[in-house]
Amino acid sequence: MANAPSAGLVAADPRVLALAAQVTESREQDIPLLLLKLKGILSSASLGSEESKKIKQDIYSYDLTQYCMLVLRQNHFQLHGGWATAAQLAEILSHCCVGLEVKEDPEEFHKKFLPSAIDNLLVLGRRLQARFIRAIKDEEKQDFLRWFQIVTDATCWLVGGHIQLAACVLRNDHFLQLLITDDVETAILMMSVLHNLLKVNSSVLLQVDKETLHSVLDELVYKLSATTNPVIGNAATKLLLVVAKFCKQLVKLLTTRYKGLKGLLSKQWTGKGFDRDLSQLLDLLYLEQSSGKGEMQRQHQAACIIQATWRGFQTRKRLKKLPQAVTTLQRRFRAKREQELQHLKKQKEDEALKLQMQLQRQRAMRLFHERQLALLKIIHASQVDKYMEEMEGKSALTIQRFWRGYRARRNFHQQRQSLKEYKAAVVIQRAACKFLEKRRRRRSLSPWKDPKGLTDEQRLALQQKVDDYIKLHPASQMSEERSKELHMQAQEKLAQFLLRSRLDQRAAQRRETLLVQMLQG
């Protein structure tokens, strides 16, 4: 967007400045009605005067033209005034752009802003055309037709001020979709728009690609072959005549691509009230045929009509599938816009919360300092240092207490799953121990039984091995004092082990109790 004029330049128009301030501070639904005030501001100065140029520069500098484009992209059911407001804003936008001399970043204005404005105008025209076709009441149809004409006039006015936009209009898919219609009123208006484009820039058809050129010519020939309305025939004939006069290459294209066109024009449209234009067009076509190879034109007359009809049918068939794609695109756009709005709302809430927390901290600090000043007035001067040390100690203890609590809660939440697993393991182990203890109590002590299966010889051999081992490893002789000393050491270690085991058992019980309390809490 453009920036506001700096303080060193000429002062801006006060009306534009006041309107820009109102738009900035107003709600979104009130902006369209405020932008309608631009019409009065523009009409206050004569067209082409220095005052008018200055006003348009101020409007563009304060981004009011950008606001107009943004409003045109919105849902017009939510606007105050609906489609009438949208049509007036389209007219205002075109008048703001014509005669405007952008000094700062003119490349962005000519290559981005103006094509975007053309696209928005054509999209608005498509919506109005669809509403006009679906309208039932005559009053509604007249209103939509009037608004549609305002938008088409705004488009022609904008192209007349910037002739490079003529090719941009023809390349736009919405223009071809507007031109391809069976409705008489809107078709005439769109052909008048095409006629104005050719008047502004006679070579515009040579600046577009072949597919666009063929689509436009196919639709004009289709209208001549598929309708008997003299108004449509007159408009299409004039357009073809303009095309043939301005460029000889297009005359050759008409004669070679539509070989039955001359017969169609002479048989179907002679005597319908526009014979002068018709005869001029036929003369140009026959002149091109006489200088070229046109002997087989009559043989292909039927084929040309079929081709034009078939192309028109195929184009309409493709256009019928467009609403589904448009619906999908609108749904995704609304979802993305809703996501952006939610993000902005969350960001605003976070900023408000941050500001509120900051204010609360400032208020708490102010109250704290006030209490300190009040206490310092009461306490004797000799006791101030002692009081400050006590307050610092209490503050440090409070901070430490809150920090330990926060750390304990954080560790607890991190270890909660492991604590649950540990508790489950303790429960399982306790149940298993009880089960094994009961099993041991129930089991009776069986008497010793001699091993079975040993013969006398095996028993003698085993006894011989035991005696040999004893001979090889005789027991060491130990004194009675040494035996008593070892016995006392063994008793002490046993007592320490029993005491340690009882302490460990109590600690385990306390830990289990604490874990149960924490999980229940």
Solvent accessible surface area in square Angstrom, and as a share of the most:
residue,aa,sasa,rsa
1,M,132,0.59
2,A,27,0.21
3,N,114,0.58
4,A,59,0.46
5,P,40,0.25
6,S,72,0.47
7,A,114,0.88
8,G,77,0.74
9,L,111,0.55
10,V,114,0.65
11,A,87,0.67
12,A,21,0.16
13,D,24,0.13
14,P,101,0.64
15,R,96,0.35
16,V,0,0.00
17,L,86,0.43
18,A,53,0.41
19,L,6,0.03
20,A,11,0.08
21,A,49,0.38
22,Q,78,0.34
23,V,3,0.02
24,T,100,0.58
25,E,148,0.67
26,S,39,0.25
27,R,152,0.55
28,E,111,0.50
29,Q,80,0.35
30,D,40,0.21
31,I,20,0.10
32,P,1,0.00
33,L,81,0.40
34,L,27,0.13
35,L,0,0.00
36,L,41,0.20
37,K,104,0.44
38,L,0,0.00
39,K,102,0.43
40,G,44,0.43
41,I,14,0.07
42,L,25,0.12
43,S,87,0.56
44,S,62,0.40
45,A,12,0.09
46,S,80,0.51
47,L,124,0.62
48,G,55,0.53
49,S,33,0.22
50,E,134,0.60
51,E,97,0.43
52,S,7,0.04
53,K,56,0.24
54,K,61,0.26
55,I,2,0.01
56,K,10,0.04
57,Q,39,0.17
58,D,4,0.02
59,I,0,0.00
60,Y,20,0.08
61,S,23,0.15
62,Y,45,0.17
63,D,24,0.13
64,L,1,0.00
65,T,0,0.00
66,Q,36,0.16
67,Y,62,0.24
68,C,0,0.00
69,M,5,0.02
70,L,72,0.36
71,V,4,0.02
72,L,4,0.02
73,R,124,0.45
74,Q,46,0.20
75,N,68,0.35
76,H,3,0.01
77,F,124,0.52
78,Q,141,0.63
79,L,15,0.08
80,H,82,0.37
81,G,59,0.57
82,G,16,0.16
83,W,26,0.09
84,A,26,0.20
85,T,4,0.02
86,A,0,0.00
87,A,0,0.00
88,Q,63,0.28
89,L,0,0.00
90,A,0,0.00
91,E,49,0.22
92,I,3,0.02
93,L,0,0.00
94,S,0,0.00
95,H,61,0.27
96,C,0,0.00
97,C,0,0.00
98,V,20,0.12
99,G,38,0.37
100,L,12,0.06
101,E,90,0.40
102,V,24,0.14
103,K,163,0.69
104,E,116,0.52
105,D,82,0.43
106,P,62,0.39
107,E,106,0.48
108,E,62,0.28
109,F,1,0.00
110,H,74,0.33
111,K,142,0.60
112,K,141,0.60
113,F,9,0.04
114,L,0,0.00
115,P,39,0.24
116,S,31,0.20
117,A,0,0.00
118,I,0,0.00
119,D,51,0.26
120,N,11,0.06
121,L,0,0.00
122,L,6,0.03
123,V,37,0.21
124,L,1,0.00
125,G,2,0.02
126,R,68,0.25
127,R,76,0.28
128,L,0,0.00
129,Q,14,0.06
130,A,35,0.27
131,R,74,0.27
132,F,5,0.02
133,I,91,0.46
134,R,152,0.55
135,A,16,0.12
136,I,158,0.80
137,K,136,0.57
138,D,110,0.57
139,E,131,0.59
140,E,76,0.34
141,K,53,0.22
142,Q,111,0.49
143,D,38,0.20
144,F,25,0.10
145,L,32,0.16
146,R,121,0.44
147,W,41,0.14
148,F,0,0.00
149,Q,81,0.36
150,I,45,0.23
151,V,3,0.01
152,T,9,0.05
153,D,81,0.42
154,A,2,0.02
155,T,3,0.02
156,C,23,0.13
157,W,93,0.33
158,L,0,0.00
159,V,1,0.01
160,G,41,0.39
161,G,36,0.35
162,H,17,0.08
163,I,97,0.49
164,Q,88,0.39
165,L,3,0.01
166,A,0,0.00
167,A,5,0.04
168,C,30,0.18
169,V,0,0.00
170,L,3,0.01
171,R,125,0.46
172,N,23,0.12
173,D,102,0.53
174,H,46,0.20
175,F,1,0.00
176,L,44,0.22
177,Q,31,0.14
178,L,3,0.02
179,L,0,0.00
180,I,15,0.08
181,T,14,0.08
182,D,114,0.59
183,D,32,0.16
184,V,52,0.30
185,E,78,0.35
186,T,0,0.00
187,A,2,0.02
188,I,50,0.25
189,L,30,0.15
190,M,2,0.01
191,M,2,0.01
192,S,50,0.32
193,V,3,0.02
194,L,3,0.01
195,H,41,0.18
196,N,57,0.29
197,L,1,0.00
198,L,2,0.01
199,K,131,0.56
200,V,53,0.30
201,N,22,0.11
202,S,50,0.32
203,S,46,0.30
204,V,0,0.00
205,L,4,0.02
206,L,84,0.42
207,Q,86,0.38
208,V,16,0.09
209,D,73,0.38
210,K,153,0.65
211,E,138,0.62
212,T,24,0.14
213,L,15,0.08
214,H,43,0.19
215,S,31,0.20
216,V,3,0.02
217,L,1,0.00
218,D,16,0.09
219,E,4,0.02
220,L,0,0.00
221,V,6,0.03
222,Y,32,0.12
223,K,12,0.05
224,L,0,0.00
225,S,23,0.15
226,A,59,0.45
227,T,35,0.20
228,T,102,0.59
229,N,43,0.22
230,P,63,0.40
231,V,76,0.44
232,I,10,0.05
233,G,0,0.00
234,N,44,0.23
235,A,23,0.17
236,A,0,0.00
237,T,0,0.00
238,K,83,0.35
239,L,2,0.01
240,L,0,0.00
241,L,10,0.05
242,V,22,0.13
243,V,4,0.02
244,A,4,0.03
245,K,118,0.50
246,F,102,0.43
247,C,14,0.08
248,K,173,0.73
249,Q,126,0.56
250,L,7,0.03
251,V,8,0.05
252,K,121,0.51
253,L,38,0.19
254,L,0,0.00
255,T,17,0.10
256,T,70,0.41
257,R,58,0.21
258,Y,1,0.00
259,K,68,0.29
260,G,2,0.02
261,L,4,0.02
262,K,6,0.03
263,G,18,0.17
264,L,14,0.07
265,L,0,0.00
266,S,41,0.26
267,K,162,0.69
268,Q,50,0.22
269,W,0,0.00
270,T,82,0.48
271,G,56,0.54
272,K,85,0.36
273,G,79,0.76
274,F,14,0.06
275,D,65,0.34
276,R,189,0.69
277,D,29,0.15
278,L,4,0.02
279,S,51,0.33
280,Q,59,0.26
281,L,0,0.00
282,L,22,0.11
283,D,92,0.48
284,L,50,0.25
285,L,1,0.01
286,Y,106,0.40
287,L,121,0.60
288,E,42,0.19
289,Q,44,0.20
290,S,90,0.58
291,S,92,0.59
292,G,38,0.37
293,K,199,0.84
294,G,16,0.15
295,E,141,0.63
296,M,108,0.48
297,Q,15,0.07
298,R,215,0.79
299,Q,135,0.60
300,H,59,0.26
301,Q,40,0.18
302,A,65,0.50
303,A,39,0.31
304,C,9,0.05
305,I,56,0.28
306,I,115,0.58
307,Q,75,0.33
308,A,0,0.00
309,T,61,0.36
310,W,142,0.50
311,R,67,0.25
312,G,5,0.05
313,F,108,0.45
314,Q,46,0.21
315,T,22,0.13
316,R,41,0.15
317,K,98,0.42
318,R,144,0.52
319,L,40,0.20
320,K,159,0.68
321,K,137,0.58
322,L,51,0.25
323,P,80,0.50
324,Q,142,0.63
325,A,58,0.45
326,V,55,0.31
327,T,72,0.42
328,T,38,0.22
329,L,123,0.61
330,Q,69,0.31
331,R,137,0.50
332,R,169,0.62
333,F,114,0.48
334,R,123,0.45
335,A,61,0.48
336,K,125,0.53
337,R,101,0.37
338,E,89,0.40
339,Q,132,0.59
340,E,88,0.40
341,L,94,0.47
342,Q,97,0.43
343,H,116,0.52
344,L,88,0.44
345,K,118,0.50
346,K,132,0.56
347,Q,86,0.38
348,K,138,0.58
349,E,97,0.44
350,D,73,0.38
351,E,97,0.43
352,A,59,0.46
353,L,105,0.52
354,K,141,0.60
355,L,102,0.51
356,Q,96,0.43
357,M,79,0.35
358,Q,90,0.40
359,L,82,0.41
360,Q,81,0.36
361,R,145,0.53
362,Q,91,0.40
363,R,117,0.43
364,A,58,0.45
365,M,105,0.47
366,R,127,0.46
367,L,84,0.42
368,F,65,0.27
369,H,86,0.39
370,E,89,0.40
371,R,141,0.51
372,Q,32,0.14
373,L,105,0.52
374,A,49,0.38
375,L,69,0.35
376,L,64,0.32
377,K,171,0.73
378,I,140,0.71
379,I,42,0.21
380,H,129,0.58
381,A,84,0.65
382,S,82,0.53
383,Q,87,0.39
384,V,40,0.23
385,D,107,0.55
386,K,121,0.51
387,Y,31,0.12
388,M,63,0.28
389,E,122,0.55
390,E,84,0.38
391,M,47,0.21
392,E,112,0.50
393,G,34,0.33
394,K,127,0.54
395,S,50,0.32
396,A,44,0.34
397,L,111,0.55
398,T,49,0.28
399,I,121,0.62
400,Q,77,0.34
401,R,142,0.52
402,F,135,0.56
403,W,122,0.43
404,R,131,0.48
405,G,23,0.22
406,Y,103,0.39
407,R,101,0.37
408,A,60,0.47
409,R,138,0.50
410,R,94,0.34
411,N,56,0.29
412,F,38,0.16
413,H,116,0.52
414,Q,130,0.58
415,Q,97,0.43
416,R,97,0.35
417,Q,116,0.52
418,S,57,0.37
419,L,29,0.14
420,K,102,0.43
421,E,104,0.47
422,Y,84,0.32
423,K,69,0.29
424,A,50,0.39
425,A,40,0.31
426,V,19,0.11
427,V,75,0.43
428,I,118,0.60
429,Q,111,0.49
430,R,102,0.37
431,A,60,0.46
432,A,47,0.37
433,C,81,0.48
434,K,118,0.50
435,F,124,0.52
436,L,81,0.40
437,E,63,0.28
438,K,112,0.47
439,R,130,0.48
440,R,143,0.52
441,R,182,0.67
442,R,200,0.73
443,R,156,0.57
444,S,93,0.60
445,L,177,0.88
446,S,95,0.61
447,P,103,0.65
448,W,214,0.75
449,K,140,0.59
450,D,105,0.54
451,P,82,0.51
452,K,181,0.77
453,G,71,0.69
454,L,67,0.33
455,T,75,0.44
456,D,101,0.53
457,E,142,0.64
458,Q,93,0.41
459,R,118,0.43
460,L,130,0.65
461,A,53,0.41
462,L,99,0.49
463,Q,102,0.45
464,Q,102,0.45
465,K,138,0.59
466,V,70,0.40
467,D,51,0.26
468,D,57,0.30
469,Y,133,0.51
470,I,103,0.53
471,K,154,0.65
472,L,137,0.68
473,H,105,0.47
474,P,104,0.65
475,A,92,0.71
476,S,100,0.65
477,Q,179,0.80
478,M,102,0.45
479,S,70,0.45
480,E,125,0.56
481,E,142,0.64
482,R,109,0.40
483,S,50,0.32
484,K,122,0.52
485,E,85,0.38
486,L,65,0.33
487,H,105,0.47
488,M,113,0.50
489,Q,80,0.35
490,A,59,0.46
491,Q,85,0.38
492,E,100,0.45
493,K,143,0.61
494,L,93,0.46
495,A,60,0.46
496,Q,108,0.48
497,F,115,0.48
498,L,81,0.40
499,L,94,0.47
500,R,133,0.49
501,S,46,0.30
502,R,120,0.44
503,L,95,0.47
504,D,86,0.44
505,Q,110,0.49
506,R,139,0.51
507,A,36,0.28
508,A,29,0.23
509,Q,101,0.45
510,R,160,0.58
511,R,119,0.43
512,E,43,0.19
513,T,72,0.42
514,L,100,0.50
515,L,17,0.08
516,V,50,0.29
517,Q,109,0.48
518,M,72,0.32
519,L,33,0.16
520,Q,142,0.63
521,G,100,0.96
